[in-house]
């Protein structure tokens, strides 16, 4: 069965360009031209990925992304923006987008990003049924994380990043390595994506995100996940 992509953009020339290239890459495409329609379609159909423009009539891309994540719709989202604005990029990621592209973009790069995200989503490499680190219990197959007796909520990409860090406990992981292995990019990407997702993980698993006990920053290199009980 072909994987289905939802394109959400009110600029019809861009929709036509994206549709042509994505369908040529072997995917099925649906289209929504405003945010309200996008929400209805995302709730009704199990899309494999959503391409979501930031500037939309009815309900903008930020609001759509926020609504979907708050309602536990974890379909991967690539956000499109006409603004080369760091604030928009970071806010989109903080709301739960998996990736972003700035207009104008290369259709080839859009297809490459889609394939990269979907490859990672379908990754079936063997992992333990549960990973214990400190007070965290991570269940890779169930997409669940427990902190003490409390279940934590993560976006798909946040969860995949946490699992990857846990699988490499105690090892310093470079930002470029995380971008390659978690986002599965085989081209140069913006490592700011990694930093924003690390920040969101800390907010959820750390008692004090400003003084993290689990995810440590290794200045000039990247990050390392540690078991805080090993240092007591």
N, C-alpha and C positions, 0 to 999 in steps of 0.2 A: 504494500500500500504506500502511495506517495505521501510524503510529509507535507503538511499544509501550513502555509505562511499567511498571516494577516498583515496587510499593508494599510497603515492609517496615515493619510496625508490628504490635504485639501487642494494640493497643486496637481492638477490632472496630468501635465506633462511628466512630472516626476513619477507619478503612479504608473503611467504608461511605460516609462523607461525601466522602472524597477520590475514591473510585472513581466515584461518581455525577457529580461535577463534572468530573473528567478525561475520562471517557467522553463526557459532553455536549460537551466541547471538541473531540471528534473523534479521541481517542486510544484505543488498545486497552490494557487494564490486566490485569496479573497481580499476584498477591498472595502474599507470604510473611509468616508470623507469628512467625518467630524467625530469628536470625542464621545458624544452620547451614543452614536451608532456603534462605535468601537467597543464600548463597555458592554452593550447588549450582545454583540457578536462573540466577544471573549467569554461571556458568561454562558452562552448557548452552545458554543462549539469548542472541542478540545484541540486548540491550535498547538502546533509544535514550536512556533516562534512568532513573535509580533514585532513588526517594524513600525515604530511609533514616532510621528513628527511632534516636535515640541509645540509649535504654534498651530492650534486647531480651533475652529469655531465650536461653539456649544460647551465644550469642556476641553481645556488644554492638555497637552501631553503629560505634564507633571501631575495634574489631577487624575488623569486616567491611570497612570502608573501607580499613584498612591492608592487609589480605590481598589485596583486589582490586588495589590499586595495586602491591603488591609482585609480583603475578603478571601485571602488564602488561594488566590489564583497565581500559581508560581510559574506560568509560562514564561520562558526566556524572552526578554525585551531588549531590542536594539533601538536606542533613541536617536532620532535625527534632529539636528538643530541648524538653523541658518546663521546662528551666532557663534563666532569663535570666542566664546565667553567661558572662562574657567568656572564661574559661579554656576552657570546652567549645567555644565557637565557634571560637576561635583554633586549638585542638588539632585540631578537625575539618578546618579548612582546611589546616593543616600536614600532615595525613595524606593530603590529596589531594581532599577534597570541593570541589565547585565553588561551592557556595552553602549557606546555612542559613536556616531559619525557626524562630522560637520559638513554641511553643504557648502560648496559643491563637492561631490564625492565620486569616486570611480565605481561604476556598477560591478566591476570585477572584484573590488575590495568588499563591497556589500555581500556578494555571494560567498567570498572567502570567509567573512565573519560569520555568516549564517552557518556554513559547514563546520567551522571551528566550534561554535557553541553546541551544535547538534551532535557532533562527534563526542564531545565531552559529556553531554547529557546521556548518550547511549553507552558510555564506557562501561564495560562489564568486567573489568579486571577484578580479581579476587581481593577481598578485604575481610578482616575479621568481622564476626557478627556483632561484636561490641568492642569499643576501645575505651579503656579507663585511663584518665589523666587527672590527677588530683580529685576534685569533687565532680568532675565531668564524666558522664557516660554517653558515648557517641555510638549510635546505631546506624552504620552506613547503609544497610539494606532497607531500613525503615525510614530514612531521612528524619531521624529524631535525635534530639540531644536533651539529656536530663542534667540539671544542676541541682544537687541534693535530690529532692523529690519534686522538683519543679520542671515542667517541660518548657523548653525555649523555642521560640519561633525564628526561623531563618528563611531568607530567600534561597532559591536553589544554588546560586553561585556562592553565597556566603557559606552554605553548608559544604559545598564541594571544596572550598578553600580551607575550611576548618578540618575536614577529613584529611586533606593533603598535608596540612601542617602536623596533624596528629600522627599520620603514618611516618613522618620524618621527625619525630620528637627528638629534641636536643640538637638538631642539625640546622646550621645557618643556611637559609634559603634566599638566594638573590631575587630581587624584584623581577628581573628579566626571566629568571627560571620559573617563578610563580606565574608570570604572564604566559609563558610557553606551556607549562604543564597543567595549569588549572583552566586557563582560557583557550589553550590549545592553538595559540597563534604561531604560524610559521613565517611571520613577517614582523617587522618592528612595530611595537605598539606603545601606547602611553602608559607608563608604569603608575601614573596617578590612579588608575583604576584599582591597582593593588592596594595602594595606600588608603583609599576610601573604604574598601571592603574590610581591610584590617581594622580600621577605626570602628566600623559597624560591629565587627565581631567583639571587639573589646567592650563596647557599650553593653553587650548582651551577656558576656561570660565573666567579665571582671567586676569585682566589688567596687573598684576605683579605676576607671579607664585611664586616668592620668598617671596612675602608678600601677601598671599592669603586672600581674603575677604569672600569667600564662604566656601571653604573646609579647616577647621582648623585641625591641628594635635594636638591630646591630648597625650602628651608625656607619653610613657610607656603603653598606652592603645590602641589608634586607631585614628579614625577620626570623625568629626562632621561637618555637613553642616549647615551653618547659613545664615539668610537673612541679608545682609550687611545694608539694610535700617533700620533695627531695632536698629542699633548702631550709627545712625547719630544724 
